[in-house]
Amino acid sequence: MPTRRYGARVTAVADSRERTGAAPDVRQPRQLIVTLYGLYAREEDGWLSVAALVRLLAGLGVDEPAVRSSISRLKRRGLLAAERRAGGAGYALTPAARQILDDGDARIFGRRRATAADGWVLVVFSVPESEREKRHQLRSRLARLGFGTAAPGVWIAPGHLADEAVDVLGRLGLDGYVQLFRGDHLAFGDLSARVREWWDLDALRERYAAFLDRHGPVRARWARRRRPNPERAFADYVALVTDWRELPYADPGLPLAVLPSRWNGMRAAELFADLGSRLAGPARTHAKALIK
């Protein structure tokens, strides 16, 4: 578990969660802040006061200095902008941050598993040596979208990602360097073996296993509860979404037919959906009480 710098209080919170079956606290404050803005700030016109953020993060075991430091980092990255409203200091989502969160909603909460009928989308690109930064940006963005590397300059993903790829690459001004093709695998070689070359499935399975280990006990604990505890639901729900939101990008919904048998990503997705449905309502109740 990474070393935390937020003092004895955070350690105590983490120890308490271990004892009661909650997910271990391994998240960075800035990750939690992004999750909070994604879940709750857009209902507040994209703005949260510093005081509200401090209250919200306190329930997640993060102290005020760590909150302010993380906000500063997100501001430097162009995701948050300082803004005063009704005499209070706070931070609003930038247009770039809003777009990132809007794009993420479909992946995180409306995830789709591809089938053989979807085929594949291929991205072929060529970037002049004089524009190496564009090449790096293009590779980073394709990886972020969940594409695997089929060959130098050739990236591949399930066909249902074609529209998202066209939209994102066009929006970033990278469309002039790429060509997109849609097609099927027709012959030569075992496609499942190729998928193992294009994506690191072993690493992905380990990430799913870690998610199941963290949040499986949380679901079991909530299944035994007779009445919801909004404060606890909030802490568990923010942790759940924070841990999950990168996984649908690492695994772009690869077809089950090309994945190893008993793929644990299916159990992880079911756990996220089931536990999320239990926690979202009471978590929102608690968050709104702290934001106002």
N, C-alpha and C positions, 0 to 999 in steps of 0.2 A: 504494500500500500504506500502510495507516495507520501513523503513528509509533508505535513500541514504546518502552517505558520500562524494559525489564528488563536493560539493560546490553549490553556487548559480546558476552557469551556467546550471547544470543538472536540477535543479528545473525549471529554465526558459524554457528549452527545453521541459520538461514534460508538463508544463502549455501551451506552444504553441501547442503541439500535441493535448491536450484536446480541445483547442479552435477550431482547424482545423479538428477535426474528426479522428486524427491518433490514433494508439493504445497507451494506457497509458504505460509509461516507468516503468516496474516493473521487469526488468531483471538484473541479476548480470553481471558485466563485464566479468567474466570468461565464462559465458554461451555465451555471444556475441562473444568472441574470438574463442571459439570452432566452432561456426557457421561460422565465417569468414574463418577459416582454412578449414572447410568442403566445403564451397562454392567456394573459390578462391585460396587457397594456393596449392592445389594439382596440379593446372595448372602451378605453379611456382616451381615444384619439391619439394613441401611440405615445402617450406621455405618462411618466410616473414621477412623483416627487422623491427627492432623496430620502426624506423621512419615511415614506412608505417602503422604499427599497430596503432601508435599514431594518424596519419592522419585519418585512417578509423574509429577509435573509437570516435574521436572528433565529427564526423558527427552523432554519436549516443548518444551524450551527456555525454561521459565519458572522464574525464581529464587524463593527462599523469601520475600522481602518481597512480591513480587507475589502469591504463593499466599495468604499471610496476609491481604493487603488484599482480595483477591477473596472469600475466605471470609467476611470481615466484611460485605461487601456482600450476599452471599447470605443471611447471617444476618439482616441488617436487612430484607431483603425477605420474611422468614418462610419461607425454603426450607430452611435448616439451623438446627439447635439444638445448642449446645455441650453436650457430654456426656463424662464421664470413664468409662472402662471398663478394668478390670484395671490401674488406676493410670496409665493413659495418657490424654492429652488428645485429644479428637477431636470430630467433628461428625456428627450423625445427621440423616437426612431427616425433615422434619416431615410430618405427615399430608397437608398440602396438596401438598408436593413429591412424595410417593409417588403421589398421585392424578394429578398432571401427568405423571409418568414412565409410570405404567400406561396412561394414555390415549394417550400418545405411541407406545407399543410397536406398537399396531395400525397407526397411520399410517406409522411409519418402516419397520417390518420386514414388515408385512403389507399393503402398499399395494394398493388396488384401483382399476382404471380403469373408469369407468362406461360403460354402453352406452345406446343409445336406449331400450331396454326398461325401464331404471331410472326414467325420467321425471325430474321435478324436485321439489324441496321448496321451498316458499315460506314465508318468515317475514314476517308483517305485524305491526308493533308500533306502539304509541302510548304515550308516556311523558309525564306532566304536566310542565309547565315547572318546577314546584316540585321536581321530582326529576331535574334535569338530569344529576346524577352517575350515576343509573341508566341514563339514555339513553346516556351516554358508555360505561359499562360494557357495555351491551348491544351497541352498535356494535363495540366493541373485541373482544368475545368472538365475535361473528358473523364478523368479519374474520379472527380467529384460527382459526376453524373452516374458513375457506376460502370463505365465502359472498361472492358478488358483489352489487353494488347495482343492482337493476333499476329502482327509483324511490324517492323519499323515503319511508322507512318500510317499504319492501318489499325484502327480500333473497332471493337465490336460490342454490341449490346443487344438484348432482346428487342424485337421490333416495336413493341409498344412504347419505347422511349424515343422514337423518331421525332415526334412533334415537340417534345420537351427539348431535345437536342437542337432542333432547328431554331426554336424560340430563344434559348439561352445563348447559343453561339452568335445568332444575329444581333441580339441585344448587346453583346459584348464587343461587337465589331470584328469578330473572328471569322465570319462567314466567307470572307474573301480568300481564305487560305484552305478551305475544305470542300470536299464533295461528299454527299451522303447518298448511300445506296441501300435499298431494301431487298432482301432475298432469302432463299432457303439453303440449307446445307444439303447438297445433292448426292455426293459420293466421296469416297476415299478417306479412310481413317475413321476411327471411332470418335463420334462427336463428344461423348462424355469425357474421353481422355483429352481432347482438345480444350474443353472447358476448364479442365484442371490446369492446363498450361496458361490459359488466358486470365484466369482468376486464381488467387491464392485461397482455395477452399479450406485448407487445413487451418489457416489463420482465422478465416471467417467462422469456422465451426467452433474454434476456441472462444471467439467473441460471443457467439450465441450461448455457449456453455456458461460463460461468466455471467451473462444476463440472466439465465435461468437460475443459476446458483444464488444470485443476489435477490431476485424478485419472486422466486418460487416460494420461499418461506413467508414472504410478505403476503402473498395471496392466501396461503394456508391460515395465517393469523387473521386476515380479514374475513375469511369464510367462517371463523368461529365467533366473530363479533355479532352481538344481537342489535346494537345501535351504533350508528356511525359516529366517529369522533372527528369533527371537521379539522381540527388542528393537526392531528396525526395523518388524516387523509391528505391534507395539503403537503406535508413533508414527504409522504410516500409517493404521491402523484408527481410532484416535481422531480423527485429522484428517478421515477420510472421513465418519464418522458425524456429527461436529460440523458439517461443511459441508452434509450432506444433510438433517439433521433438521428444518429449517424449510421445505424445499421441498415436502413433501407437504401442508403447510398452505396455502402460497401457491397451489399447484395442487391442488384437491380431487379430482383424478381425473376431470377433464372428459372427456367422450366424444371419441374421436378424430374422429368424424364432424363435429364442430363446431370442430375445431382446424385451424390451417394445415397444409398438406401437409408431410411430412417433419419432423414435430414433434420437436424435439431432446429433449424431455422423456422420450421413449421410450428413446432411447440413454442418457440420463443414468440412468434407472432400471435399465437392463440393466447399466450399468457399476457402479452401487452394489451390485447383487445379486452380480455376478460377483466383483468385487474383495473385497467383504465376506466371501464364502464362502472365499476364499483366506486372508484375514487373521485372521478371528475366532478360530480355534483357537490359533495361535501367539501372538496378542496376549493372549488370556486367560491362557495359560501364563506369560507375562512379568509380567502384572499381578498375578497371584496370588502370584508369588514376591516381589514388592515389598510386597504388602499384609501378608503374614504376618510 
